[in-house]
């Protein structure tokens, strides 16, 4: 397993080769879907049962945080 320094070097090389917004080549047979969430809900359980429920939702191009519980 490569250590963190090796992974960061590889990442930097790929980031320089394919800057943000550029097309990264893929095989012709590749396909798929782009998932663009409007809301994301996170739940963090606690032994006390006072669980945290948080929802992030897109509004006016920004993520808005809402606490749902407790």
Steps between C-alpha positions, in 0.01 A plus 500: 500500500653836400554751776329839506795684342492270196124544461533879525772499233283292267203727565706815428625349172146415387370838614765672283423273205122549527423845647155576646236503227703308242380173352664186638515228232301182561450186290233527227278238666476691830171657595317601808300765674602824663340531843435859605341503846260772611496379861723279713397377844748376760420311818738446790382265772598542862467267799279759674250476212535875442591432141613773264311532173632760259378590154698693241294644215588711199351848497611784272816310403611438861466217750270588792533299823184411693489310829207255498554340843537512795 
